[in-house]
Amino acid sequence: MNYRLICKIGFTALAPLSCFILGSCRQEKKPNVIFILADDLGYSDLGCYGSTFYETPNLDRLARQGVYFSDAYASCPVSSPTRASIMTGKYPVKTGITSWIPARQSSNNGSPTEKLIALPFNLKLDLNEVTIAEVLKQNGYSTMISGKWHLGHDSIYWPENQGFDVNCGGYGMGQPVRNKNANGYFSPYGNPRLKDGPEGEYLTDRQTDEAIKFIEKNRKKPFFIYLSYYAVHNPMQAKEEHIKKFQTKADSTGLSKIEPFTRDRDWIRPDMSNNYKERIIQSNPVYAAMIYSMDENIGKVLKKTEELGLDDNTVIFFTSDNGGLSTSEGSPTCNEPMRAGKGWLYEGGIRVPLIIKYPGKGKPGTMIRTPVSSIDFFPTILDICGIKYTDEEIDGVNLTPLLEKDEMPERPLFWHYPHYSNQGGEPGSAIRLGKFKLIDNFEKERAELYDLENDISEKNDISALYPEKTEELYKLLNEWRKLNNAKMMLPNPKWKNYVIKKIQK
């Protein structure tokens, strides 16, 4: 029987052998792990990361109590691939999930404005993948997801079949549903894995309440909670009292009088609809209210662990699945000084906040500057839980040594996004090594090189100034793609060469 299939079946029968099959467990009391994932939250959206309009007092306090990272990355600029990376410790090219599910799942539907068409990609997290929840469950942990899954539309691929004892709200959809039977972030939810609450109940509150119930029920044994908020993904919906709070703040500070959008960007073609516009300031009161509610609820979780005496033995992670939405679909946030946002391989699309509170580890309030990725959570959590696990397919590394000393052997980080995004982003791959980052733009057939240490906004392409560095990084990137059988793209026979026509005019 396939090793990975063993991990998927017979949990009860195999439980006594769990430490033998999946690793060895330490004998001391195992720490609890609460992994909090925000959806579409940008790098600059927290107070501790520089926002002055949004308010996140609980997350700011968490950063002061733990450590936070200046150069943390999502493994993809859109949702599903990053979520699969968190679950497996693998790059998206290995899980086969390289865009949000289902995206434009066809090789024949390219727009006439797009030079290339994407090949089909995996539309679910395969059951032969070993998830972090499965390994923890096999090693005595109670496991729960509260919130978004977005890793397969068929229920066979939902969390209860991927290692989670309890599933509250995780299924195929990537955002709250709004139709005649569902009201998005307000009950009724239309969610097959979450019963509707009373009229007016807010989804972010409900997700938190379910997580707190789980903590109370499992406080005497180790637990793993994946608190995967749907917030702050569209649709933009928040509590009225919070919206009023931030509308008043925008008015009193003069932000509401400043034009928040621009279309004066090189990437916005004249033929593109008004959907494409880039936000240049943080001033959206609804988005701010959604962040505020999420932060408020994270505060409730932290308070509950303190009340139950669990805080000294509970490790908290907080991060986002990709950069903030800033160039389309309402463009609710601004990621400056990062360039662009969700759907782009520039920093605004992939650099995310990351806070880790590991009691007794690291100097509180320290900022870690070593580049890390969402592929690293799988091995890090297993090390924290004292579980030895070896799989040559794992791409991530254990981050716990960084909490004590901000040093790690230099390694390249990779991205592969062979898709046009809904946000205007062009397909490509990227590599970061040290202070340099190279983007291989498939449509333009051009390699862009940036010095992130001196140009965090990626304004100056220095590939012509540093041809040897450009060649070095491109070679590493190309070797990585070949090693991992990364799917590329095909020429689009419908392409009308719009860009050239516009230039000629």
N, C-alpha and C positions, 0 to 999 in steps of 0.2 A: 504494500500500500504506500502511496506517495506520502512523503514526510509531511508536506503541508496539509494534505487531506486529514492526516491523523490529528492535526491541531484543530480541525473543524468539527470532528465528530467524537462521540463517546466521552464527553467531559466527565460524567459521573464515574464511568468505569476507569478512566485514566487519571482521575484526580490524585490517588495515592502515589502515582508515578510522575506527577507533574514536575517536581524538581529535577527528576532524572531526565525527562524528555525535553523540557524547555529551559532548564537551568537549575542551579542550586540556590536555595534560599538561606539568608542569614537567620539565626535563631532569635535575635533580639526582636522587639516589637517593631513591626513593619510600619513605615510612614504612610499616611494617607496622601493621595494626590488629587488635587482639583485643577483641571486644565480648562481655562476659560478662553474661549475663542470668539472674538468679535467678527462681524461680517462687514467687509468693505470699510473698515476703519482705517483712516490714513495715519501716516507716521506723525504728522503734526497736529493730530486731533486731541491730544491729552495735554493737560496743564504742564506736566513734568517733561513734555516734549516740546513745549514752547507756545501752546495755544493760549491766547488771552481772552478769546470770546467764549469758547466752550469751557465748561467747568467739570472737573473730574477729581474732587477732593479725596475720594476713597482710593482711586488708583494712584494718585499722587502720594498718598500715605503708604500704599503698598510698595511703591518704588523707594520710599525712604526707609522702609523696614527691610527690604530685600535689595536686589541689584537690578539695574536696568541697562539695556543694550543700545548703543548708538548705531550699530551696523548690523541689525537683524534683518533677515530677508524671508519673504515667502518664496516657495520654490516655483511659483507661477504667478503671473499678474491677474489671474482669475481664480475663482473659487474651488471647483471640484478637484483639480490636480493638487492643490496645496493640501486639501483635506485628506486626500489619499496618501500624501507624503507624511503627514502627521501620524496617520494610522499605521504606516508600514515602515517608515524610515528610509523610503526610496524616492529617487527622483521620478517625476512624472513619466519620463521615457520608459521606465521599467514597469510601472503599473499599466502603461498604455493610455492613461487618462491625461490628455494634453490640453484639453479645454474644458470649459464648464459643460455640464451635461444637460441637454444634448447638443448645444451649439448648432452649427450648420452641418449636420451629419449627412453629408453627401459629397461626392467628388465631382458632381456635375452642376452645382448650383452657384458657381461664381458670378459675381456681379460684373457687368461690363466695365466698371471702374477699377476692377481688381485684376492685376496682372497674373496672379497665381490662384490655384484652387487647392484646398486642403484634402488630404487623404482621410478616409474614415479612421476614427479612433475608438478606443474602448469606452463603452457607455455604462460601465459599472465597475465596482471594486470586486474583482473576481474572488470567489469563495476559497480558492487555493492560496490567496494571500494571507499571511499571518498578521493579525492586527495587534496593536499594543493592548487592547482590551482582552484579547484571547490569551496572551501570555500572562497578563496579570490575573485573570480569572483562574487559569491553570495553577497559579501560585498562591491561591487562597484569598484573592481580592474579590469583594463585591463590586460590580461594575454598573455604571449608569450613564446614559446619555440623556441630557435635557436640551432638546432643540434640534438644530439643523444637521442633516446628514448629507444629502445631495450626492450620493454615490451609487445611484442605480434606481430606475423607476419600478422595476419588478420587486415585489415585497421579499422575494427570496434573498435579495442583496441588502436588506435593511439591517439596522443595528442588532436586532435580537438574534440574527444569524451570523453576526460578525464579532461575537464575544461579549455583548452587553446583556446583563441580567435584566435590566430595566430600560425600556425605551419610552421616553415621554416626548413625543413630537418629532422624531427623526424619520423621514421617509424620502421620497424621490425629489420633491420640489425644493427649489433653491431659495424661495422667498415666500412670505405669507401671501395667501390667495385672497384676491378681491373679486367677488362675483355676486350673483343674486343670493347665494347661499352662504357666503363667507365675507367677513369684513376685515381682512388683513390682520393688523396688529391688535384688533379688538374682537372679542368673542361675538359671534360664532367664528371659529377658525377654519372650518372645513379641512381639518387635519386628521387623517385616519389613525394617527398614533397619539392624539391628544383630545380628550373629551372637552367639549365646549364648557366654558365657565359661565358665571352670571353675566348678564348684560353689562357692558362697559368694562369688563375685565381686560387688562392690558397684557399682551403676550409676554413681554419682558418680565413683568411681575410674576406671571404664572410659571414661566420657566424656572425662575428662582425659587418660588414656593415649592415646586416639585423637587428641586435639588436639596432644599433644606429638609424636607420630609425624609429624603433618602439618607441624609447625614444623621438625622435623629434616630432613624431605624437601625443604622449600621455603625453607630458610634463605638461599639465594643469590638469591632473587627476592622481590619484594614479595608479601605474603599478607594475606588477610582471613579471620579466624576468628570465627565466630558460635558462641561456647561457651554454649549455651542449656541450662542445667541443668534437669533435671526437679525437682530439689530446690528448695524444701522443700515441694512440693505433697504432699497426701495420695497414697497411704497413708503413715501414719507408720511408717517402718522405718529403723533405723540399726544400726550395728555395736554389738555387745554391750559391747565395752570402753569405747566412748564413752558409751553409755547409763549404764553403772555409774559413770563419772566424774561425770556430771551428777546422777545420783541421789544420790551421796555429797555433792555440793555442795549440793543442795537440802536434804538432811537436816542437814548441818552448819550451814547458815545459817538453819535454821528455816522455810524456804520450804515444805517438804513438809507442814508442819502448818497452813498457811494455806489456807482454802477459796479455790480459784482462780477460781470462777465466781459469777456472779449472774444472776438472772432479774428483778431489780428494775430494769427499764428500761421507759420509756414505750412503746417500739416492740414489746415482747413482749406480745401479747394472751394472755389466759387460755386460749384455744382452741389456741394454738400448742404443738407438741410439745416435749419436753425436748431435742430437737436444737438448739433455739434457746436459747443461753445465752452470756453475754458473759464472756470471760476478763478478769480485773482485775489479774493479776500474771503475770510471766514465770517459769514454774517447771516447764514440761514437759521432762523429761530426754530424751525421744526427739527432740523437735523441736530441742532444744539440740544433741543429738548430730548431727543432720542438718546443722545450720548449721556445726558444727565440722568435719565431713567436707568440706563444700563449701569452707570457708575453707582447710583443709589442702591441698586439691587446687589451689586458686587459687595457693597458695604454691608448689606444684610447677611450675606454668606460669611464674610469675615467675622462679623459680630457673633454669628451662631457658633462658629468654631471656637471662638474665645469663651463664650458662655458654657460650652460643653467641655472645656478644658482640652480641646484638641489642637489648638493653634500651634503648640510647641512640637507637634508631631504631624503637621500637615504642610505639605509643599504645594505652593500655589504658582501656577503659570498663567500669564496673561499675554495674548498676542492677537494678531489679525490675520485673515486668510489672504489678503492682498492689499494693495494701496487704496487710498480713498478715491471715490468716484468724482472726478473733477472735469471731465471733458465731454460728457453727454448725459442723456437720460436725466436731465434736471441739474446735473453738475452741482450737487449739494455742498461739496467741500472744496477747500483749496489746500494743496499739499506743499506749497512753497516753504522752504527754498528748494524742495525737490521738483524735478521736471515731470510734467504730465501726471498720470494717475492710473487707476485701474485699467487693465487692458493693454498697458504699455510696458516695454522692457526698460524704460528709463526708471530712475530711482523712485519717482512718485508712484509707480505701479507695483514695485516689488519690495521696497524698504518699508518695514513695519515696526511698530513699537513692540518691545518684549520686556516683560518684568518677570523675575523669578524670586520668590521668597522661599528660601530653604533654611529653616530655623537652625542656627548654629553654624551656618556656612556663609562665608563672605562678610565683608564689612558693609553694614547697612548704608544704603544711599549711594553706593559706588556705581559709576557708569562703566560698563565693560565695552571696550572699543574693538575687540576682535570680531571680524565678520563671522556670522553664524547663519544657519538656515533652518527651515522647518523640517528638513530631513533629520535634524539632530535631536529632536524631542524623543523619538523612540528609544535610542540607546541611553539617553540621559535619564529618562524615567526608570528604565530597568536598572540602571546603576543605583539610583536613589533607593529603589525598592530592594536592592541586594540580590538581584536576579542575574545570573550569568547566562548570557544568550549569545550564540555565535551563528551568524548567517552571512556568507560572503556576498549576498545580494544587498545587504544593508549599506547605504551610502553615507549615512550620518555618523557623527562622532559624539562621544560623551562630553557634555559641556561642564560637568561638575568641577573639574580642575580650574576652569576659568573663574569660578565664583571666589576662589581663594587667591589666584594670581592670574592677571589678565595677560597671559602668554600662551601661545599655541603654535606648533609648527605651521608655517604658511601652507595653505592648501587652496586650490582653485575651487570656486563655486560656479555652478552651471545652471543655465536656463535654456529651455527649448520650447518655443511657442510657434508652431507652424500653422498659424491661423490668423485671419483678420479679426480683430476684436470689434464688439459692438460699440466701443468707445473711441474708435478711430485709429487704434493702434495697428501697426503693420507687422507682418509675420517676421520672425527671426529667431536667433539664438543669442546667448550672451555668456560671458565668462568674467568673473572678477578674480583677480590675483593680486594680493597686496593692495596698493592704492589705485591700481589700474583696472579699468573695466572696458571690455570690447563688446560691441553689439554688431552682429552679422545681420544686416538688413537684407532679407531675401528679395524684396521687391526692387529695391534700389541697387541690389548687387554691390553693396558697399559695406566696408567694415569701418565702424566709428570707434575711436579710442578716446577715453576720458580719464583724467587724473582726478579721482574723487577726493583726494586729500586737499587739493587746491581749487577744485571746481565741482562742488557737490551738486550744483544746478545743471551740470552737463551742458554748458553753453558753448564750450570750445572743443571741437573735434580736433584732436592733436595727432591723428593717424599719419598725416603727411610729415609731421615734425619728428615722429618716432617710428619710422618704418620697421625697424628691427623688433621693437616691442609689439607692434601690431602683428607682424608675421609670427612672432613667438606665441602670442595668445590665440591667434587664429588657428595655428597648427594644433595647440592643445585642445581647443574647442572642437576642431574637426576630428581629431583622434577620439575624443570622448563620444562624439556622435556616432562614429563608425563602430566603436566598441559596444555601444548600447543599441545599435540598430535603429537609430532615431529616424522616424519617418520625415521625409522632406515634403515638397509640394510639386504640383504639376503645372505646366503652362495653361492658362485659361484661354480657350479658343474664342470666348465671347469678349475678350478684352478689347476695348476701343482706343486704348492709349490716350485716355482723357488728359493726363497731365501734359503730354507733349502738345496736344491740341490747344490747351489753355495758354501755354507758353508762346506758341506761334501767334496766337491772337494778340 
